[in-house]
Amino acid sequence: MTEISVLIIDDEPIARRRMARMLATIDGVIHAGEAGDVPQAIAQIAALSPDVLLLDIQMPGGSGFDVLEQMAPQTPLPIFVTAFDHHAIRAFECNAVDYLTKPVTPERLRQALGRAQAAIAARENRDTVEELRETVAALRKALREQSARPTQFWVKSRRETIRIPAEKVTRFQADGDYVQLHAEQGTFLYNESLAGLERRLPAEDFLRVSRSAIVRRDQVTRVKRGPLGVLHVVLRDDSEVKVGRTYLRVVRDGLIQE
């Protein structure tokens, strides 16, 4: 059984005490608090976030309908408790779980709260299903992005087309609309822009260090400072790549401080 918290909203203290005594006899129900008018009700709802309102209609400072109108879209479920039966249609237009006329019997209250528990359980189930859908969608997106990441590069060399595994690449250097792919096997022209590669390359393996260069992280052996304070990353093949001024923080945060 879904446990629910209930806020009693009624301008009559005797009616609130009687309702609280009945709540104490119902399993799975917590008496969250009480309010005697509209301003108190709004304050208590904000402070206590109850699941259900036992809501009188006629009160000082407004009506039970005024309480609902001033609440956020995610309002507690209302059960109207009133001495008048001519508000029932409007109450159910406000998505009331039930409409009780005074004097309320314990059995009738128990029945209304049972409906509220069922409604809350159904809403939680819908929320859980929606969360699962969002999780599955996120996983599918991650898988698509993962599958789009290049694990190998096919490059032309004279009359051959050679496969270069991504882990064998040391760096990419911009060359017009193409890039120079530097790998253990040599340097090759690759038909893709540096910006396109940056979007596809896994950030945990590759780092852009300037407008014209991307390096493989595990190929960097050290970072050194040259004339005028210019930084260079030095790779395992002893090649040096200048760090662009606008990429200094990226290199410090993503490489030096790892």
C-alpha positions as CSV (number, residue, x, y, z in Angstrom):
1,M,0.0,0.0,0.0
2,T,1.3,3.4,-0.9
3,E,1.9,5.6,2.1
4,I,0.5,9.1,1.8
5,S,0.7,12.3,3.8
6,V,-2.5,14.3,4.3
7,L,-3.0,18.0,5.1
8,I,-6.3,19.0,6.7
9,I,-7.7,22.4,5.6
10,D,-10.8,23.5,7.4
11,D,-11.7,26.7,9.3
12,E,-13.3,24.8,12.1
13,P,-10.9,23.5,14.8
14,I,-13.4,20.9,16.0
15,A,-13.8,19.6,12.4
16,R,-10.0,19.4,12.0
17,R,-9.5,17.6,15.3
18,R,-12.2,15.1,14.4
19,M,-10.6,14.5,11.0
20,A,-7.2,14.0,12.6
21,R,-8.5,11.4,14.9
22,M,-10.0,9.4,12.0
23,L,-6.8,9.7,10.0
24,A,-4.9,8.1,12.9
25,T,-7.0,4.9,12.5
26,I,-6.2,4.5,8.8
27,D,-3.1,2.4,7.8
28,G,-0.7,4.0,5.4
29,V,-1.8,7.6,6.1
30,I,0.3,10.3,7.8
31,H,-1.3,13.4,9.3
32,A,1.1,16.0,7.8
33,G,-0.5,19.1,9.4
34,E,-3.5,21.5,9.4
35,A,-4.5,24.9,8.1
36,G,-7.5,27.1,8.9
37,D,-7.7,29.5,6.0
38,V,-6.4,30.0,2.4
39,P,-3.1,31.8,3.3
40,Q,-2.3,29.2,5.9
41,A,-3.1,26.4,3.5
42,I,-0.9,27.8,0.7
43,A,2.0,28.2,3.2
44,Q,1.6,24.7,4.6
45,I,1.4,23.1,1.2
46,A,4.6,24.8,0.2
47,A,6.3,23.8,3.5
48,L,5.0,20.2,3.9
49,S,4.4,19.0,0.2
50,P,1.5,16.8,1.2
51,D,0.2,14.1,-1.1
52,V,-3.5,14.7,-0.4
53,L,-5.6,17.7,0.8
54,L,-8.7,17.2,2.9
55,L,-10.1,20.5,1.7
56,D,-13.1,22.5,2.9
57,I,-14.7,24.8,0.4
58,Q,-15.9,27.8,2.4
59,M,-13.2,29.4,4.5
60,P,-12.0,32.8,5.6
61,G,-9.8,34.5,3.0
62,G,-11.2,32.6,0.1
63,S,-12.4,29.1,-0.8
64,G,-10.9,25.7,-1.3
65,F,-11.0,26.3,-5.1
66,D,-8.8,29.4,-4.5
67,V,-6.3,27.2,-2.8
68,L,-6.1,24.9,-5.9
69,E,-5.9,27.9,-8.2
70,Q,-2.9,29.3,-6.4
71,M,-0.9,26.1,-6.4
72,A,1.8,25.1,-8.9
73,P,0.8,22.6,-11.7
74,Q,2.0,19.7,-9.5
75,T,-0.6,20.1,-6.8
76,P,-1.6,17.5,-4.1
77,L,-4.6,15.5,-4.8
78,P,-7.7,17.2,-3.4
79,I,-10.5,15.5,-1.5
80,F,-13.2,18.0,-0.8
81,V,-14.9,17.9,2.6
82,T,-17.9,20.2,2.9
83,A,-21.3,20.6,4.4
84,F,-22.7,21.6,0.9
85,D,-23.3,19.2,-1.9
86,H,-23.9,21.7,-4.7
87,H,-20.2,22.3,-5.4
88,A,-19.6,18.7,-6.5
89,I,-19.5,19.3,-10.2
90,R,-17.0,22.1,-9.9
91,A,-14.9,19.9,-7.5
92,F,-14.6,17.1,-9.9
93,E,-13.7,19.6,-12.7
94,C,-10.7,20.3,-10.4
95,N,-9.8,16.6,-10.6
96,A,-10.9,15.9,-7.1
97,V,-10.4,12.4,-5.9
98,D,-13.6,12.4,-4.0
99,Y,-16.3,14.7,-2.6
100,L,-17.3,14.1,1.0
101,T,-20.2,15.8,2.8
102,K,-20.2,16.5,6.5
103,P,-20.5,14.7,8.8
104,V,-17.9,12.4,7.4
105,T,-17.9,8.8,8.6
106,P,-14.6,6.9,9.2
107,E,-15.5,4.3,6.5
108,R,-16.3,7.0,3.9
109,L,-13.0,8.8,4.7
110,R,-11.1,5.5,4.4
111,Q,-12.7,4.8,1.0
112,A,-11.7,8.3,-0.3
113,L,-8.2,8.0,0.9
114,G,-8.0,4.5,-0.7
115,R,-8.9,6.1,-4.0
116,A,-6.2,8.7,-3.4
117,Q,-3.6,6.0,-2.7
118,A,-4.5,4.2,-5.8
119,A,-4.3,7.4,-7.9
120,I,-0.9,8.3,-6.4
121,A,0.4,4.7,-7.0
122,A,-0.8,4.9,-10.7
123,R,0.9,8.3,-11.1
124,E,4.2,7.0,-9.6
125,N,4.0,4.0,-12.0
126,R,3.6,6.4,-14.9
127,D,6.5,8.5,-13.7
128,T,8.7,5.3,-13.3
129,V,7.8,4.2,-16.9
130,E,8.6,7.7,-18.2
131,E,11.9,7.7,-16.4
132,L,12.7,4.3,-17.8
133,R,11.9,5.5,-21.3
134,E,14.1,8.5,-20.8
135,T,16.9,6.2,-19.6
136,V,16.6,3.9,-22.5
137,A,16.5,6.9,-24.9
138,A,19.7,8.3,-23.3
139,L,21.4,4.9,-23.6
140,R,20.4,4.5,-27.3
141,K,21.7,8.0,-28.0
142,A,25.0,7.2,-26.2
143,L,25.3,3.9,-28.2
144,R,24.7,5.8,-31.5
145,E,27.3,8.4,-30.5
146,Q,29.7,5.6,-29.5
147,S,29.1,3.8,-32.8
148,A,29.7,7.0,-34.7
149,R,33.1,7.4,-33.1
150,P,35.9,6.4,-35.5
151,T,37.8,3.4,-34.4
152,Q,39.9,3.3,-37.6
153,F,40.8,5.5,-40.5
154,W,41.2,4.4,-44.1
155,V,43.8,6.5,-46.0
156,K,45.3,6.4,-49.4
157,S,49.0,5.8,-49.9
158,R,50.2,5.7,-53.5
159,R,48.1,2.8,-55.0
160,E,47.0,1.4,-51.7
161,T,44.3,2.1,-49.1
162,I,45.7,1.6,-45.6
163,R,43.8,1.0,-42.4
164,I,45.1,3.1,-39.5
165,P,43.6,2.1,-36.1
166,A,42.7,5.1,-34.0
167,E,45.1,4.1,-31.2
168,K,48.0,4.4,-33.7
169,V,47.2,8.0,-34.5
170,T,49.5,10.6,-32.9
171,R,47.8,13.8,-34.1
172,F,45.8,15.5,-36.7
173,Q,46.9,18.7,-38.4
174,A,44.6,21.0,-40.4
175,D,45.4,21.2,-44.2
176,G,42.8,23.3,-45.9
177,D,39.5,21.3,-46.1
178,Y,41.5,18.1,-45.2
179,V,43.7,17.0,-42.4
180,Q,47.1,15.5,-42.2
181,L,46.8,12.3,-40.2
182,H,50.1,11.5,-38.4
183,A,50.5,7.9,-37.3
184,E,53.2,5.4,-36.6
185,Q,53.0,4.3,-40.2
186,G,53.6,7.8,-41.5
187,T,51.7,10.9,-42.5
188,F,48.6,10.7,-44.7
189,L,46.0,13.1,-46.1
190,Y,42.5,12.4,-44.7
191,N,39.3,13.6,-46.3
192,E,37.6,15.4,-43.3
193,S,37.8,18.8,-41.7
194,L,39.4,19.2,-38.3
195,A,36.1,20.5,-36.9
196,G,34.2,17.4,-38.1
197,L,36.9,15.2,-36.6
198,E,36.7,17.0,-33.3
199,R,32.9,16.3,-33.1
200,R,33.4,12.6,-33.7
201,L,36.6,11.8,-31.8
202,P,36.2,10.6,-28.2
203,A,37.2,13.4,-25.8
204,E,38.7,11.0,-23.4
205,D,41.3,10.0,-26.1
206,F,41.9,13.2,-28.2
207,L,42.3,16.8,-27.3
208,R,42.2,19.9,-29.5
209,V,45.2,22.1,-28.6
210,S,44.8,24.8,-31.3
211,R,42.7,25.8,-34.2
212,S,44.8,23.6,-36.5
213,A,45.8,20.6,-34.3
214,I,44.3,17.7,-32.4
215,V,46.5,15.3,-30.4
216,R,46.0,11.9,-28.9
217,R,46.3,12.3,-25.2
218,D,48.3,9.2,-24.5
219,Q,50.9,10.3,-27.1
220,V,51.8,13.4,-25.1
221,T,55.0,12.9,-23.1
222,R,55.4,16.5,-21.7
223,V,54.4,20.1,-22.1
224,K,57.1,22.7,-22.4
225,R,57.2,26.5,-22.5
226,G,59.0,28.2,-25.4
227,P,59.9,31.8,-26.2
228,L,57.4,34.4,-25.1
229,G,55.8,31.9,-22.9
230,V,54.3,29.9,-25.7
231,L,53.3,26.3,-24.7
232,H,54.1,23.2,-26.8
233,V,53.0,19.7,-26.3
234,V,55.7,17.1,-27.1
235,L,54.6,13.8,-28.5
236,R,56.3,10.3,-28.3
237,D,57.7,10.7,-31.8
238,D,59.4,13.9,-30.5
239,S,57.2,16.1,-32.6
240,E,56.0,19.4,-31.0
241,V,52.6,21.0,-31.4
242,K,52.1,24.6,-30.5
243,V,49.2,25.2,-28.1
244,G,46.9,28.0,-29.3
245,R,46.5,31.0,-27.0
246,T,42.7,30.4,-26.7
247,Y,43.3,26.7,-25.9
248,L,45.7,27.3,-22.9
249,R,43.0,26.7,-20.3
250,V,41.8,23.6,-22.2
251,V,45.2,22.1,-22.2
252,R,45.9,23.0,-18.5
253,D,42.5,21.6,-17.3
254,G,42.2,18.6,-19.7
255,L,45.8,17.5,-19.9
256,I,48.3,18.9,-17.4
257,Q,45.9,18.5,-14.4
258,E,44.8,14.9,-15.2
